[in-house]
Amino acid sequence: MIRAFLPIILLTISNIFMTFAWYGHLRFKGSALWIVILVSWGIAFFEYCFQVPANRIGHGVYSAAQLKTIQEVITLVVFSVFSVLYLKEEFKWNYLVGFLFIILAVFFIFKK
């Protein structure tokens, strides 16, 4: 049971780091690009420290396609929260519709 949830937990942590590495700098547009790149690489290191074990452990429970699907859903959830709370952007109705289509895709990916 823990083996099924551990990859999801690790992927969630990984995606939090990834989101900050890729998009956190948008609040610091006055910073030099080279500094932003170096800071992003530093944050991305921690992303990989969770992503690689998540995939290694998860592949014993899920197929690669299922792992990628889980990762994408987590990415969208983490990014949605991040964009609203950190970037102060509005969550629009059409985003929700798009996410519903992705959930439909998840259904088909996991269907036996």
C-alpha positions in Angstrom: 0.0 0.0 0.0 2.8 2.5 0.9 4.6 1.5 -2.2 1.6 2.8 -4.3 1.5 6.1 -2.4 5.2 6.8 -1.9 5.8 7.7 -5.6 2.8 10.1 -5.5 4.1 11.8 -2.4 7.6 12.1 -4.0 6.2 13.4 -7.3 4.2 16.0 -5.4 7.3 17.2 -3.6 9.3 17.1 -6.8 6.6 19.2 -8.6 6.6 21.8 -5.9 10.3 22.3 -6.4 9.9 22.2 -10.2 7.2 24.8 -10.2 9.3 27.2 -8.2 12.3 26.5 -10.4 10.4 27.2 -13.6 8.0 29.9 -12.6 9.1 31.4 -9.2 11.3 33.9 -10.9 8.3 35.6 -12.5 7.9 37.7 -9.4 11.5 38.9 -9.7 11.6 40.3 -13.3 14.1 42.9 -12.3 16.7 40.2 -11.5 19.4 39.5 -14.0 18.6 36.5 -16.2 21.8 34.7 -15.5 21.1 34.9 -11.7 17.6 33.6 -12.2 18.9 30.7 -14.3 21.5 29.7 -11.7 18.9 29.9 -8.9 16.4 27.8 -11.0 19.1 25.2 -11.6 19.8 25.0 -7.9 16.1 24.5 -7.1 15.8 22.0 -9.9 18.5 19.8 -8.3 16.1 19.2 -5.4 13.3 18.4 -7.9 15.4 15.6 -9.4 16.3 14.3 -5.9 12.6 13.5 -5.5 11.6 12.8 -9.1 14.2 10.1 -9.9 13.4 8.0 -6.8 9.6 8.5 -7.4 9.9 7.1 -10.9 12.3 4.3 -9.8 10.0 3.2 -7.0 6.8 3.9 -8.9 7.8 1.8 -11.9 7.5 -1.2 -9.7 3.8 -0.4 -9.1 2.8 1.6 -12.2 3.6 1.5 -15.9 5.7 4.4 -17.3 2.5 5.8 -19.0 0.7 5.7 -15.7 3.6 7.4 -13.9 3.7 10.1 -16.4 0.0 10.6 -16.2 0.1 10.9 -12.4 3.0 13.3 -12.7 1.1 15.6 -15.1 -2.0 15.6 -12.9 0.1 16.5 -9.9 1.8 19.2 -12.0 -1.5 20.8 -12.9 -2.8 20.8 -9.4 0.5 22.2 -7.9 0.7 24.8 -10.7 -2.9 25.9 -10.2 -2.4 26.5 -6.5 1.0 28.2 -7.2 -0.4 30.5 -9.9 -3.3 31.6 -7.7 -1.5 31.9 -4.3 2.1 32.9 -5.4 1.6 34.7 -8.7 -1.8 36.1 -7.8 -3.3 35.0 -11.1 -7.0 34.3 -11.6 -8.2 30.7 -12.0 -10.6 30.8 -15.0 -13.5 28.5 -15.8 -11.8 27.3 -19.1 -8.9 26.0 -17.1 -11.3 23.9 -15.1 -12.9 22.5 -18.3 -9.4 21.7 -19.6 -8.6 19.9 -16.4 -11.8 17.9 -16.6 -10.7 16.6 -20.1 -7.3 15.7 -18.5 -9.1 13.7 -15.8 -11.0 11.9 -18.6 -7.6 11.0 -20.1 -6.5 9.7 -16.7 -9.5 7.5 -16.7 -8.5 5.9 -20.0 -4.8 5.6 -19.1 -5.7 3.6 -15.9 -8.6 1.6 -17.4 -7.7 -2.1 -17.5 
